[in-house]
Every structure is written in structure tokens, then in C-alpha cells.
Amino acid sequence: MKKGKVFSKRHIVTAVLAICLIAAVWLNMRFSSFGYVSTASSSSSTSEQSFYDTNSALGEAVQTGTGIDQISSARKERDDKRNKAVGEFKDIINNSTVGEDEKSNALASLGLITSYIIKESDIETLIKSKGFSDVMVMISEESVSIIVPSEGLLASETLQIQDAVRSQISVDLEKIKIITVK
């Protein structure tokens, strides 16, 4: 080292790399949680509860909710939204003033929704065949969410659910979200 020089280029590069590594770890921890956690204290409303525990292990089932009625209400909400979207797409397809590109996009979206409905039904049937009394599956472009009644799932039950999903669609395990309700 030269006299009077405190830091060499090697020291500066090492320090910058260490800072970048620390920043990357912090950003990963900050933005990798998959779900939302609300601070509301009421436990009777689904919208005020956390759906996914951001501290849970990847692929692990998360306990939430109060009551099997959540599955019925989630299924009704899913079906209502789908029926509304299907109606809108059919209106576009049947509208004579709409261009062919818009009609083909609406037809493609309608086909996608139909394929999701069929796959959801198939997955629900498979999971019920594994011994679950009820189940609701919702497929989106980003993930697959499964709601099952349980006090807590065993690792083998979680694997059975993941296997049922993966047998019907190609999806990464980290994109399968299993939600249990009492």
C-alpha cells in the first residue's frame, strides 16, 4: 500500500458489493411476502383477516378464517364475478359495432375463463376424492388458491393438494396457495 492511502480499489469494490448484497437481501425480505396482512382486530370478517401468513414456509398451508361458510361465500363471489365477466364478453362478441380484433380478444378471454372453470372443477373433484369434505379452487394467471376446511393440514395433505393441482395445470409450487378454514 502506498503511504497516505487508506483504502485501495479492492477495499472500495468489496464494500460496494457488500452494500449491494445487504440491499438485495433486505429488498427480498421486504417484497417476497405473498399475501396481505391486515391489522384489523375483528375476526368475524374475511376481509379483515390475513389470508396468507407472510412468515410461513413456502408451500405450507396457512390457518385462517372462522367457519365453513367462507367456502360457500367465496364460491358465490367467484361465480358472480365470472358470470359478470362472461356476460360482458358475450355482449362484446354479439355487438355489431365492435371490431373483429376486440371480438377475437373477447372470445379468447371467454375461452380462458371456460378453461379455468373446467380445471377448477377437476381439481376440486380430485381434492374431494382425497377425503376433504368441501373445497374451493380459484385459478388466476398469477396463482392457484385453494380453500379447504381443516383445523390444520398435515404435510402429506398439503402434498396431496399440491399434487392434485399440478396434475391438472402446470404451475410452480410457490404459486399454489392453500388456505384452511375451521
C-alpha positions as CSV (number, residue, x, y, z in Angstrom):
1,M,0.0,0.0,0.0
2,K,1.1,3.5,-0.8
3,K,1.8,5.8,2.0
4,G,-1.2,8.1,2.8
5,K,-3.7,5.9,1.0
6,V,-6.3,4.4,3.5
7,F,-8.5,2.5,1.1
8,S,-7.4,0.7,-2.1
9,K,-9.7,0.0,-5.1
10,R,-10.1,-3.6,-3.8
11,H,-11.5,-2.3,-0.5
12,I,-13.9,0.1,-2.2
13,V,-15.2,-2.6,-4.6
14,T,-15.6,-5.1,-1.7
15,A,-17.5,-2.5,0.4
16,V,-19.8,-1.7,-2.6
17,L,-20.5,-5.4,-3.2
18,A,-21.3,-5.9,0.5
19,I,-23.7,-3.0,0.5
20,C,-25.4,-4.3,-2.7
21,L,-25.7,-7.8,-1.1
22,I,-27.3,-6.3,2.1
23,A,-29.7,-4.2,0.0
24,A,-30.7,-7.3,-2.1
25,V,-31.4,-9.4,1.0
26,W,-33.4,-6.5,2.5
27,L,-35.4,-6.0,-0.7
28,N,-36.1,-9.7,-1.0
29,M,-37.4,-9.9,2.6
30,R,-39.4,-6.8,2.1
31,F,-41.2,-7.7,-1.1
32,S,-41.2,-11.5,-1.2
33,S,-44.3,-12.0,1.1
34,F,-47.3,-13.3,-0.9
35,G,-50.5,-12.0,0.6
36,Y,-51.7,-9.2,2.7
37,V,-51.9,-8.9,6.4
38,S,-54.4,-6.5,7.9
39,T,-54.1,-5.1,11.4
40,A,-57.8,-5.1,12.0
41,S,-58.8,-6.8,15.2
42,S,-62.1,-8.3,14.2
43,S,-62.1,-12.0,13.5
44,S,-65.5,-12.3,12.0
45,S,-65.0,-10.8,8.6
46,T,-62.8,-12.4,5.9
47,S,-61.8,-9.1,4.5
48,E,-60.3,-8.0,7.8
49,Q,-58.2,-11.1,8.3
50,S,-54.8,-12.1,6.9
51,F,-55.2,-14.6,4.1
52,Y,-51.6,-15.6,3.9
53,D,-49.1,-15.6,6.7
54,T,-46.0,-13.8,5.3
55,N,-43.8,-15.7,7.8
56,S,-45.0,-19.2,6.7
57,A,-42.7,-21.6,4.9
58,L,-43.1,-21.9,1.1
59,G,-45.9,-24.3,0.2
60,E,-47.2,-24.5,3.8
61,A,-50.9,-24.3,4.5
62,V,-52.0,-21.3,6.5
63,Q,-54.8,-21.3,9.1
64,T,-57.3,-18.5,8.7
65,G,-60.9,-17.8,8.8
66,T,-63.8,-18.8,11.0
67,G,-66.3,-21.2,9.6
68,I,-67.0,-23.4,6.6
69,D,-69.4,-20.8,5.3
70,Q,-66.3,-19.0,3.9
71,I,-66.0,-21.6,1.2
72,S,-69.6,-21.1,0.1
73,S,-69.4,-17.3,0.2
74,A,-66.0,-17.4,-1.7
75,R,-67.5,-19.8,-4.3
76,K,-70.6,-17.5,-4.7
77,E,-68.3,-14.4,-5.1
78,R,-66.1,-16.2,-7.6
79,D,-69.1,-17.4,-9.6
80,D,-70.8,-13.9,-9.6
81,K,-67.6,-12.2,-10.9
82,R,-67.2,-14.9,-13.5
83,N,-70.8,-14.6,-14.7
84,K,-70.5,-10.8,-14.9
85,A,-67.3,-11.1,-17.0
86,V,-68.8,-13.8,-19.2
87,G,-71.8,-11.6,-19.8
88,E,-69.6,-8.6,-20.8
89,F,-67.6,-10.8,-23.2
90,K,-70.7,-12.2,-24.8
91,D,-72.0,-8.6,-25.2
92,I,-68.8,-7.6,-27.0
93,I,-69.0,-10.7,-29.2
94,N,-72.6,-10.1,-30.2
95,N,-72.2,-6.3,-30.7
96,S,-72.1,-5.5,-34.4
97,T,-70.3,-2.2,-33.9
98,V,-67.3,-3.8,-32.3
99,G,-64.2,-4.5,-34.4
100,E,-63.0,-8.0,-35.2
101,D,-59.9,-7.6,-33.1
102,E,-62.0,-6.8,-30.0
103,K,-64.3,-9.7,-30.7
104,S,-61.4,-12.1,-31.1
105,N,-59.9,-10.9,-27.8
106,A,-63.2,-11.3,-26.0
107,L,-63.6,-14.8,-27.5
108,A,-60.1,-15.7,-26.3
109,S,-60.8,-14.3,-22.8
110,L,-64.1,-16.3,-22.7
111,G,-62.2,-19.4,-23.7
112,L,-59.6,-18.8,-20.9
113,I,-62.4,-18.4,-18.3
114,T,-64.1,-21.5,-19.6
115,S,-60.8,-23.5,-19.3
116,Y,-60.3,-22.1,-15.8
117,I,-63.8,-23.2,-14.8
118,I,-63.2,-26.8,-16.1
119,K,-59.8,-27.1,-14.4
120,E,-61.1,-25.7,-11.1
121,S,-63.9,-28.3,-11.2
122,D,-61.5,-31.1,-12.0
123,I,-59.1,-30.0,-9.2
124,E,-62.0,-29.7,-6.7
125,T,-63.1,-33.2,-7.6
126,L,-59.6,-34.6,-7.1
127,I,-59.2,-32.9,-3.8
128,K,-62.6,-34.1,-2.5
129,S,-61.6,-37.6,-3.6
130,K,-58.7,-37.4,-1.2
131,G,-61.1,-37.1,1.8
132,F,-61.8,-33.4,2.1
133,S,-65.5,-32.6,2.7
134,D,-65.5,-29.4,0.7
135,V,-63.0,-27.3,-1.3
136,M,-63.0,-24.2,-3.5
137,V,-60.3,-23.7,-6.1
138,M,-59.7,-20.4,-7.9
139,I,-57.2,-20.2,-10.8
140,S,-55.8,-16.9,-12.0
141,E,-52.9,-16.0,-14.3
142,E,-50.7,-15.5,-11.3
143,S,-51.6,-18.3,-8.9
144,V,-53.9,-21.0,-7.8
145,S,-55.8,-20.6,-4.5
146,I,-57.4,-23.5,-2.7
147,I,-59.7,-23.1,0.3
148,V,-60.2,-26.3,2.4
149,P,-61.9,-27.0,5.7
150,S,-59.3,-28.1,8.3
151,E,-58.0,-27.4,11.7
152,G,-54.6,-27.7,10.2
153,L,-53.2,-29.7,7.4
154,L,-50.6,-32.4,7.7
155,A,-47.6,-32.2,5.4
156,S,-49.0,-35.2,3.5
157,E,-52.4,-33.5,3.0
158,T,-50.6,-30.4,1.7
159,L,-48.7,-32.5,-0.8
160,Q,-51.9,-34.3,-1.9
161,I,-53.5,-30.9,-2.7
162,Q,-50.4,-29.7,-4.5
163,D,-50.3,-32.9,-6.5
164,A,-53.9,-32.6,-7.4
165,V,-53.3,-29.1,-8.7
166,R,-50.1,-30.0,-10.6
167,S,-51.8,-33.0,-12.2
168,Q,-54.3,-30.6,-13.9
169,I,-52.2,-27.5,-14.7
170,S,-48.6,-26.6,-14.9
171,V,-47.8,-24.2,-12.0
172,D,-44.9,-23.7,-9.7
173,L,-45.4,-24.9,-6.1
174,E,-44.8,-21.4,-4.7
175,K,-47.8,-20.2,-6.7
176,I,-50.2,-22.7,-5.1
177,K,-51.8,-21.0,-2.0
178,I,-53.6,-23.3,0.4
179,I,-56.0,-21.6,2.8
180,T,-57.6,-23.6,5.6
181,V,-60.8,-22.6,7.4
182,K,-62.3,-24.1,10.6
